[in-house]
């Protein structure tokens, strides 16, 4: 079993910046099945990406970019392949990767992942994913082709991808129905039930209110 794991890991290759320098919807779809790796000191976390959402820049009313270029969104308008991490509700940090060309303000939200290597963790939502993998705003702007946080292509895994509308963006008018959420139906991760009293949803590079 260990030998098989070593072989699988040796076949995996780190994604390069060129992978991210494409439209966010293409990147979001192709990130499904990739392996997200986080090195935090002596710890190494690996998880398979099973759910993403694409945000297409200033015209996309669900995107932070729709509010223009600000101190907060400067990373989002920067070079592709950088982490865009922000806080919502004062407690949940959200990991995105910048996509497209610099200046376009496109990004992809990592919504859920499945832990690997016998690691037991709940990564069923974007806030749980960052908490489980020890990703914070300290990683905002980090190069996702570096050593602290990066993605691997796994040629031995072929996901079955379902496309749906994004979650929790009813404020985005006609953009709320855009088919920009991508889910691996073979490794689907179900989030826990939300509390009806709060009415809160996990938001996206979308927006935080």
C-alpha positions in Angstrom: 0.0 0.0 0.0 2.8 2.4 0.9 4.6 1.6 -2.3 1.5 2.3 -4.3 1.1 5.7 -2.6 4.7 6.6 -3.3 4.1 5.8 -7.0 0.9 7.9 -7.1 2.7 10.8 -5.5 5.6 10.5 -7.8 3.3 10.8 -10.9 1.7 14.0 -9.5 3.1 17.2 -10.9 2.8 20.7 -9.5 0.6 23.1 -11.5 2.4 26.1 -13.0 1.3 29.7 -13.4 0.2 29.0 -17.0 -2.5 26.7 -15.7 -4.1 29.7 -13.8 -3.6 32.3 -16.6 -6.9 31.3 -18.3 -10.6 32.2 -17.8 -11.7 31.5 -14.3 -14.5 29.1 -15.4 -12.0 26.9 -17.2 -9.6 27.0 -14.2 -12.4 26.2 -11.8 -13.6 23.1 -13.7 -10.1 21.8 -14.2 -9.1 22.3 -10.5 -11.7 19.5 -9.7 -9.7 16.4 -8.8 -6.4 18.3 -8.3 -4.6 17.9 -5.0 -4.3 21.0 -2.7 -1.1 20.8 -0.6 -0.4 23.0 2.5 3.0 22.9 4.3 2.6 24.5 7.7 5.9 24.1 9.6 6.4 20.4 10.2 2.9 19.6 9.1 1.8 18.5 5.6 -1.8 18.5 4.6 -3.1 17.1 1.3 -6.7 17.2 0.1 -8.4 16.5 -3.2 -10.4 19.5 -4.6 -14.0 18.5 -5.0 -15.9 21.8 -5.3 -15.0 25.2 -6.8 -16.8 28.3 -8.0 -15.6 30.7 -10.7 -15.8 34.5 -10.5 -15.4 36.3 -13.8 -14.3 39.8 -13.0 -15.8 43.3 -12.7 -18.9 42.4 -14.8 -19.8 39.5 -12.5 -22.0 41.0 -9.8 -21.2 38.2 -7.4 -17.5 39.1 -7.4 -15.5 41.4 -5.2 -14.1 42.7 -8.5 -17.5 44.3 -9.3 -16.7 46.9 -6.6 -13.5 47.9 -8.4 -9.9 47.8 -7.6 -9.3 48.5 -3.8 -6.7 47.7 -1.2 -8.6 44.6 -0.4 -8.9 43.3 -4.0 -5.4 44.3 -5.2 -4.3 40.7 -5.2 -7.4 39.6 -7.1 -6.4 42.1 -9.9 -2.8 40.9 -9.8 -0.9 38.0 -11.5 -2.6 34.7 -11.9 -1.7 31.8 -9.5 -1.8 34.0 -6.4 -3.9 33.2 -3.3 -6.7 35.6 -2.6 -7.7 35.1 1.1 -10.3 37.2 2.9 -12.4 37.1 6.0 -16.2 37.0 6.2 -18.5 37.4 9.3 -15.3 38.1 11.3 -14.5 34.4 11.6 -14.4 32.5 8.3 -11.4 32.8 5.9 -11.9 31.9 2.3 -9.3 30.7 -0.1 -9.3 31.7 -3.8 -6.8 31.6 -6.5 -6.4 34.4 -9.0 -7.2 33.4 -12.6 -7.0 34.9 -16.1 -4.6 37.7 -17.0 -3.4 40.3 -14.6 -5.9 43.2 -14.3 -9.0 41.1 -15.1 -10.0 40.5 -11.5 -11.0 36.9 -12.0 -10.8 34.2 -9.3 -11.7 30.7 -8.2 -13.1 29.9 -4.8 -12.1 26.5 -3.2 -15.4 25.4 -1.7 -14.7 21.9 -0.5 -12.0 19.2 -0.5 -11.6 15.5 0.5 -8.7 14.9 2.9 -6.0 12.4 1.8 -3.3 10.2 3.4 -5.6 8.9 6.2 -6.1 12.4 7.4 -9.5 12.8 9.1 -10.8 16.3 8.7 -14.1 18.1 7.7 -13.3 20.2 4.7 -16.9 20.3 3.5 -17.2 24.1 3.2 -14.8 27.0 2.3 -14.4 28.0 5.9 -13.8 24.5 7.1 -11.3 23.9 4.3 -9.1 26.8 5.3 -9.4 26.0 9.0 -8.5 22.4 8.5 -5.5 23.2 6.3 -4.3 26.1 8.5 -4.8 28.7 5.7 -5.3 32.2 6.9 -5.0 35.8 5.6 -1.3 35.5 6.2 -1.3 33.5 3.0 -3.0 36.3 1.0 -0.9 37.0 -2.1 1.1 33.8 -1.7 2.2 32.2 -5.0 0.3 28.9 -5.3 3.1 27.4 -7.3 5.6 27.7 -4.4 6.3 25.5 -1.4 3.9 26.6 1.3 0.7 26.2 -0.7 0.4 24.6 -4.1 -1.6 22.2 -6.3 -0.8 18.9 -7.9 -2.1 17.4 -11.0 -3.0 13.7 -10.4 -3.2 11.9 -13.7 -4.4 8.7 -12.0 -7.7 10.4 -10.9 -10.4 11.3 -13.3 -13.3 13.2 -11.7 -16.9 13.3 -12.9 -17.8 17.0 -12.9 -21.2 18.4 -12.5 -21.9 22.1 -13.2 -24.5 24.1 -11.2 -25.2 27.7 -10.2 -23.2 29.2 -7.4 -24.4 29.2 -3.7 -25.4 32.1 -1.5 -25.3 34.9 -4.1 -29.0 35.8 -4.5 -27.9 39.5 -4.4 -26.1 39.1 -7.7 -29.2 39.6 -9.9 -29.0 37.6 -13.2 -25.5 36.4 -12.2 -26.9 34.3 -9.4 -28.0 31.7 -12.0 -24.8 31.5 -14.0 -23.5 27.9 -14.2 -20.2 28.6 -12.5 -20.0 26.0 -9.6 -18.2 22.8 -10.3 -18.6 19.6 -8.2 -17.0 16.2 -8.3 -20.0 14.0 -8.0 -17.9 10.9 -7.4 -16.4 12.5 -4.2 -19.2 14.9 -3.3 -18.8 16.4 0.2 -22.1 17.4 1.9 -21.9 20.4 4.2 -23.7 20.3 7.5 -27.2 21.8 7.8 -27.2 25.5 8.2 -29.1 27.1 11.1 -32.4 28.5 9.9 -32.3 31.2 12.5 -29.2 32.9 11.2 -30.0 32.6 7.5 -26.3 33.0 6.8 -24.6 31.3 3.9 -20.9 30.8 3.1 -20.2 33.6 0.7 -17.7 33.6 -2.1 -15.1 35.8 -3.7 -18.1 37.0 -4.2 -18.9 39.2 -1.6 -18.9 39.7 2.1 -21.5 42.0 3.7 
